[in-house]
């Protein structure tokens, strides 16, 4: 049975109690951390390997080609950190096909030791309405929830300064962890994404 989240139960995020909740870093992040040790020459990303094409304040534009010379599939991405820079969760936002119910979708990944039963909550702004969503699957990186974003939610994110991902750790299900999503640069990043995925962009290659 799912139980509600309350904005009053968000706890300050302290790394001492959350070390076991740290996310396994995605391949793209690991590559960025080790890049100073690599040779200076630039190598082409392999098919299926995400690569960074732009940064807009707190948002990064990541693209992937799944076949050599194939079209780019892009999304905007942010790693969500705690007060001590411990990775808590991550969010990626992508444009959805016209036939989908929503035009924009978000993928939120939380640590493997997330308590799945209550799902997770999404909140735009400190006073925004809490939206509760289930987790769909867990993989070696973490547990994943998919959100379709209404047009008014996207507009709120464009105008806002922050949003929050709320979830409960399996080891302490009575607590709620609030991971802050910075919306600084969101509008520029989403506009960049729209330009890259427009039909005109596909004919420039």
Secondary structure as GFF3:
##gff-version 3
##sequence-region A 1 205
A	DSSP	three_ten_helix	7	9	.	.	.	ID=ss1
A	DSSP	beta_strand	10	11	.	.	.	ID=ss2
A	DSSP	three_ten_helix	15	17	.	.	.	ID=ss3
A	DSSP	three_ten_helix	19	21	.	.	.	ID=ss4
A	DSSP	alpha_helix	27	34	.	.	.	ID=ss5
A	DSSP	three_ten_helix	35	37	.	.	.	ID=ss6
A	DSSP	beta_strand	51	56	.	.	.	ID=ss7
A	DSSP	beta_strand	59	65	.	.	.	ID=ss8
A	DSSP	beta_strand	72	81	.	.	.	ID=ss9
A	DSSP	beta_strand	87	95	.	.	.	ID=ss10
A	DSSP	beta_strand	104	110	.	.	.	ID=ss11
A	DSSP	beta_strand	120	124	.	.	.	ID=ss12
A	DSSP	beta_strand	131	133	.	.	.	ID=ss13
A	DSSP	beta_strand	137	138	.	.	.	ID=ss14
A	DSSP	beta_strand	143	149	.	.	.	ID=ss15
A	DSSP	alpha_helix	151	159	.	.	.	ID=ss16
A	DSSP	beta_strand	162	169	.	.	.	ID=ss17
A	DSSP	beta_strand	172	182	.	.	.	ID=ss18
A	DSSP	alpha_helix	186	196	.	.	.	ID=ss19
A	DSSP	alpha_helix	199	202	.	.	.	ID=ss20
###
